[in-house]
Each structure stands twice: as structure tokens, then as C-alpha cells.
Amino acid sequence: MRAVEGPFALTHHHANTDRIFCLNEAAERQGLHRGMGYSDARAFCPDLQSYPANLQEDARFQRVLARWAKRYCPWVGLEGEDGLVLNITGSAHLFGGEDAMLHDMRARLSRAGFLSRIGLADTRGAAWALAHHAPGIAPPGQSHQAIAALPVMALRLKETVSTSLQRVGIRTIADLVAVPRATVTRRFGREVLLRLDQALGGQGEDISPVPDPPSYQMRISLPEPIGLAADVQAGVERLLDPLCARLKANDMGARKLELTLRRVDQNAQSVELRLARPMRDPHRILPLFERGIREVDAGYGIDQMRLVATQVEPQPARQITHVEGAPTDKLDDLVTRIGNRIGLENVQRFLPADSHIPERSHIIAPAAWSEPAGGWAVVRDRPIRLFAPEPVAATGRTPPRHLRWRRMALAVERVTGPERIAPEWWLPDDNWRSGVRDYWKVETRQGRRLWMFYTPQNPGWFVQGEFA
């Protein structure tokens, strides 16, 4: 999305109302805050611009950002819905110190168009407080002094608890430290002291790193080089079984597989298999490798084999009932075999489209990325052959008794119609600029069954199709 000038907020439907999910600094200066009702926000700020939040895409991007952050340290976790937490112990010196590391983070995020707030301290709680209320670095051993003047909400407390503390005069973290611990626990619960101890280092707090995505690859090293296609096929079979078991455990299916064969001279050859549907059945996948393996030049022998699922898609388990049995998937295997020879994109199928215009009543889609659809829902018959309109010399609103088409003299025996089809005004199509068309089904004595139309606005007859 492009940058927005002025107050802007993302909204989310929660608790039966639209609320502010995220907002920019211009909106914050107008007195708006997270969780605020959208109608109230518009009352405070009439020029507020908004857009619905996409929580799923935000979560996906947060994980992408977590993988990027591993350039600074291997221990990266998620912090809420819009933050990251990093344990940079032992890695700051690789970037020239903590100041240089944070400067590099800000610069890279700024070049990507992000506004970041970064805090660094000895504890996770103190770093969170600095990032949200006073971005910067707390010197080693001085986290207490760095966050003492910050409001109590910087301790990651619930809004209701934070409001209760402020009502009794406890507004900053320093004020909270000065209150006897027993009094705080008795009046506000144990969570307040837990968050305080976590920020000051009295209570440990672990970081749960984001797990790496599962790796779908298998490798086997051979004690003796092999060169026969049957031996390579047997090796692929040994690799496919554990790979497909891992795919099944994660409810995934492979769409693209790459087999790398390393020869004894250190050269490698690859066999790529693109599948028409996600698969994880080794017995179905193995025969599909035969053609590629036969074309491999083994040289002086192959001593290592590596199989990787380079592209995977979700493939949840299917319920088999007495009505619907196990799928055969023979068509998918055929499309895969043909597609690996001529390209999966070149194996196409016709699919019905939601349009009453004859030329737009279907689309052509690659069979590997589409599902077979039902028949065309039409009230009247449509010709099996459809072509560009061809003019016919005739006059009048009804089909002529005799006509000449494609150098053939035809005598009309029977006509059915008309069927009026109006153009779709919202779609640009020069062929339909002449207005409505009156279609007729014309049967001739010579056996030709034509689909003709008449254009009332610009009188003329045309043939556009032929029935079987």
C-alpha cells in the first residue's frame, strides 16, 4: 500500500464492533489509541482514513520479519502481534557494538519503508518498556535507572490494572518500586510484581524462538558408485519413503521435486519433477521419475543422491465414506507425465465462465492449477463449434430462405428462435459495440445446422457457430 498523509488506522471487527487495531503517529496525536471504537475515533478525528486489518497476512509477515532478524542473532521470538524479541548476547560485537547494530536495524527497516521502535536492555521486560515508551539503549546493569521514569503501563500490565494503579497515585515504575510489595500484592494481585521483577531482572524470562519451517529433503551417500537406471530408481525409492512420511506428518503434499545426482567426478545432474497435484504417495511419484532418470548421464558413476521437495502445498487428509471412496487420481498422473514433456502450463482445460456472451462463456486454464468444473448452465443449446462472426448476404429480421456461406449455397429448412443477447456494458469488447443480437438456430436441407444472429441496430446477418 502507498503511504498515507494524515491520520490513518487499521480497523478490526471485535466484540461486535469495529475497533482500531493499529494507527500511525498522526492519529495518535489526535488522541486516538488502540482498541478504541471506530465510531468514537471518527468523532474525535473526522478526517481519519482507515482500512480493514488482515490479521492472517500480518502474522505471516511477522514470521517473515523474524527470519530476516536472524541475520543479527539466532535467537529470535515473536513479541505480541507486532513485535520481535532478540537475544543478542554474544553477537553484538560482530556488528561493531550495540549502537552500530541498532543503527543497522533502523537503517535497513527504514529503507524497506517501516517505522521501527527499538529498545535494548539487560532484561526482556526493560527492553519492551524502552521500545514502546523511550526507544534507546539501557547501559549494562542500569535497566532500573533507564525505566524508572516510565509509566507503569510500560510493565506490560493489563489496561485495567494500569488504570487502577494510576488512580491511587502510582504513575511511574519508580513509584511502584517505592510501595511495599505486600501492599501491591494484596491490592493488585501477583501479576504486577511478576512484571516488575521481570523488568528489573529479579525474575527470569525465556524467549521462545520461532521454529524453522520443516525441511523436506533427503540424502543418501552410496558406498560404491552406481550407473544403471534401475539402481538410481531403487535409490529414489529409498529417499521417497521417508520424504513422503514427513510430508504426511505435516499434512503437506509436494508440487515440485528435484533429484540431484552427484557423480564421482564431483559434477552433478538434476532431474526436476513437476506434479499436477500435491502428492505424497511414493508409489505414485516413483514411476514419474523414470523418464528423467533414463536421460541422466552417470559418467563414471553416481555416489550421492539428494531429493528435495522444492515446492509444497497443504494436503489435508480426506474423509472416505461409503458414498465417496478413495480417489484414483489417474488423470492427475497423466497430466503430470505429459506436462513434464511439454510443460504443465501447456496442458489446459476449458472451464465454464459466468457470462451469457458466447465468446466469454468459458475460460482456458492450465489443468495443473485448476479443478474440473460442472457443465455449462445454459437455457438453450450452444453450438459445439464457435468461431468469429462471418457475414451473410441477407435482409429482414427473420432468417432468409436461401443463403450463401463459405461458397456454399444453402436452403433453409427449419429455424428456431430468436434468442436475444445483450452486450455486457461493463466489459470492453469491440465485437459487441453494435448492440443486442438476435440468435437463431438454422437447419438447412444440405445438413448444416448453423447458429446465426441478426443485429437490429446495424442491420446485418452473421454466422457464428455450427451445431454437430
RAGIZI-V574099 format. One record per residue. PSI is psi as a letter, one per 30 degrees, with the letter a starting at -180 (* if undefined). BURIAL is I if it has 16 or more other C-alpha atoms within 10 Angstrom, else O. Layout:
# RAGIZI-V574099
<<PSI	BURIAL> <PSI	BURIAL>>
This chain:
# RAGIZI-V574099
<<l	O> <l	O> <k	O> <k	O> <k	O> <a	O> <k	I> <k	I> <k	I> <k	I> <l	I> <k	I> <j	O> <k	O> <h	O> <g	O> <l	O> <k	I> <l	I> <k	I> <e	I> <l	I> <l	I> <l	I> <e	O> <e	O> <e	I> <e	O> <f	O> <g	O> <g	O> <l	I> <l	I> <k	O> <f	O> <k	O> <k	I> <e	I> <e	O> <e	O> <e	I> <f	O> <e	O> <e	O> <i	O> <f	O> <g	O> <k	I> <k	I> <l	I> <k	O> <k	O> <k	I> <j	O> <e	O> <e	O> <e	O> <e	O> <e	O> <e	O> <e	O> <e	I> <e	I> <e	O> <e	O> <e	I> <e	I> <e	O> <f	I> <f	O> <f	O> <e	I> <l	O> <f	O> <j	I> <k	I> <l	I> <k	I> <j	O> <b	O> <f	O> <g	O> <l	I> <l	I> <k	I> <k	I> <j	I> <g	I> <k	O> <g	O> <f	O> <e	I> <f	O> <f	O> <g	O> <g	O> <l	O> <e	I> <e	O> <e	O> <e	I> <e	I> <e	O> <e	O> <e	O> <e	I> <e	O> <e	O> <e	O> <e	O> <f	O> <f	O> <g	O> <k	O> <j	O> <l	O> <j	O> <k	I> <k	I> <k	I> <l	I> <f	I> <l	I> <e	I> <e	I> <e	I> <e	I> <e	I> <e	I> <e	I> <e	I> <f	O> <f	I> <i	I> <k	I> <a	I> <k	I> <k	I> <l	O> <k	O> <g	O> <h	O> <e	I> <e	I> <e	O> <f	I> <g	I> <e	I> <g	O> <l	I> <l	I> <f	I> <f	I> <f	I> <g	I> <h	I> <l	O> <l	O> <e	O> <e	O> <e	I> <e	I> <e	O> <e	O> <e	I> <f	O> <f	O> <g	O> <g	O> <j	I> <e	I> <l	I> <e	I> <e	I> <e	I> <e	I> <e	I> <f	O> <k	O> <k	O> <e	O> <e	O> <e	O> <e	I> <e	O> <e	O> <e	O> <g	O> <l	O> <f	O> <e	O> <e	I> <e	I> <e	O> <e	I> <e	I> <e	I> <e	I> <e	I> <f	I> <g	I> <f	O> <k	O> <l	O> <j	O> <l	O> <k	O> <j	O> <l	I> <k	O> <k	O> <k	O> <k	O> <k	O> <k	O> <i	I> <k	I> <k	I> <k	I> <k	O> <k	O> <k	O> <f	O> <k	O> <k	I> <l	I> <f	I> <k	O> <e	I> <e	O> <e	O> <e	I> <e	I> <e	O> <e	I> <e	I> <e	I> <f	O> <e	I> <e	I> <e	I> <e	O> <e	I> <e	I> <e	I> <e	I> <e	I> <e	I> <f	O> <g	O> <h	O> <l	I> <k	I> <k	I> <f	I> <k	I> <k	I> <k	I> <k	I> <k	I> <j	I> <k	I> <l	I> <f	I> <g	O> <g	O> <l	O> <k	O> <k	O> <k	I> <j	I> <k	I> <j	I> <k	I> <k	I> <f	I> <l	I> <k	I> <l	I> <g	I> <j	I> <f	I> <f	O> <e	O> <e	I> <e	O> <f	O> <f	I> <f	I> <e	O> <e	O> <e	I> <e	I> <f	O> <g	O> <k	I> <j	I> <f	I> <b	O> <g	O> <l	I> <k	I> <f	I> <k	I> <k	I> <k	I> <k	I> <k	I> <j	I> <f	O> <k	O> <l	I> <l	O> <k	O> <i	I> <l	O> <k	O> <k	O> <k	O> <k	O> <a	O> <f	O> <e	O> <j	O> <a	O> <k	O> <k	O> <e	O> <g	O> <e	O> <e	O> <e	I> <e	I> <e	O> <e	I> <e	I> <e	I> <e	O> <e	I> <f	I> <e	O> <f	O> <k	O> <e	I> <f	O> <f	O> <j	I> <l	I> <l	I> <k	O> <k	I> <k	I> <l	O> <i	O> <k	O> <f	O> <k	O> <e	O> <f	O> <g	O> <g	I> <l	I> <l	O> <k	O> <k	I> <k	O> <f	I> <f	I> <g	O> <l	O> <k	O> <k	O> <l	O> <a	O> <l	O> <k	O> <j	O> <k	O> <e	O> <l	O> <k	O> <k	O> <k	I> <f	O> <k	O> <k	O> <l	O> <k	O> <k	O> <k	O> <k	I> <k	I> <j	O> <l	I> <l	O> <l	O> <f	O> <l	O> <k	I> <l	I> <e	O> <k	O> <l	I> <k	O> <k	O> <h	O> <g	O> <k	O> <j	O> <k	I> <k	I> <k	I> <e	O> <k	O> <l	I> <k	O> <a	O> <l	I> <j	O> <k	O> <k	O> <k	O> <l	I> <j	O> <f	O> <f	O> <k	O> <k	O> <j	O> <f	O> <f	O> <g	I> <f	O> <f	O> <a	O> <l	I> <k	I> <j	I> <k	I> <k	I> <j	I> <k	I> <k	I> <l	I> <f	O> <f	O> <f	O> <k	O> <j	I> <l	I> <j	I> <l	I> <l	I> <k	I> <j	I> <e	O> <e	O> <i	O> <k	O> <l	I> <k	I> <l	I> <k	I> <f	I> <l	I> <k	I> <l	I> <*	O>>
